[in-house]
């Protein structure tokens, strides 16, 4: 029996880990190389919204019990997007009918704790993921490709996948002409743990789904994360031996502001200083919003510059490819980034599986994947840019796409 094809994945985020599962399920050998020393080394966001794209990809890639663990530890269904002003007066809303957070990926629409999901995706990958592996470059060796790392180590495979984020070094070598652009917008993320006092501050509509607070050119996103089942209990039931870390239900908030509207936001600020800038910026807003942000876990406040990829013309496929933010980074305004990264993983896994089954060349499968991925990926980039530049009714109509595949 021939040796299985070996895939080297650079980047152990959501897309890279989902791809690792999908490729292993398809019979490929996989290694994942992550530059961070651990999965929780740095803040990477708290709440993400997954719809049918992300849930469908996880359903396609994960072992059934692990997919069940994902749905058990997801949040409650997101049935509404509400847009309010800074005094919490409702401006617009979109309601969704046939949505769920259960086993059917076609109707899935729910918030997910990013760190819990990452831990779920790490289950079953013992010995596959290597931390502290900073990718440096790759070189072709005949029909194979070798990835080199900063510590001088290397690993060879039949395919190299760059899942290493917006600053992707794999993309920089593969597509040196690829560029990202700075939107001039900064997003400051924070989380406030949910207790009885905080629960009393929450707008009632927040229990039904995402809320966007609009005040001129400034926005404050609010997302309640209340999981369907305690992660420890769900793991004990579905994946014994897995210990899922979870700090409890919380509200994710994210201030979105233009650099020119909040001077000094790009300075080298500590978490406490960032939090202070946010509380000062919204000091005249509704007292419940001010109190909610003031009660945050201050040390977990962080800033993200919003950049997006400039769509590319098709390129010649090879045994090196990219997925997720490494190729189609986008504004979070439409909630598509994580969904597209997971979808990439599923499309790549299926394309490679079908090629091996049919006996077609690996590079042809990569080309088929890239053609489809750039189609929906760059469409999502453009839609997210439009969403980031709008408010009110236009924003709500864009959010109306949540839960529908591209």
Secondary structure, DSSP 8 states (H G I E B T S, - for coil): -----EEEEE--SHHHHHHHHHHHHTT-EEEEE-SSSSTTSS---SEEEE-HHHHHHHHHHS-HHHHHHHHHTSB-B--EEEEEETT--EEEEEE-SS-BSSS-GGGB-EEEEHHHHHHHHHTT-TTTEESS--EEEEEEETTEEEEEETTS-EEEESEEEE---TT-HHHHHH-TT--EEEEEEEEEEEEEE--HHHHHHS-GGGGGS-EEEEETTEEEEEEEE-BSS-HHHHHHHHSTT--------EEEEEEEEEGGGSTTTTS---HHHHHHHHHHHTTTS-HHHHHHHHTS-GGG-EEEEEEEE---------SEEE-THHHH---GGGS-HHHHHHHHHHHHHHHHHHHHHHT--HHHHHHHHHHHHHHHHHHHHHHHHHHHT--HHHHHHHHTTTT---
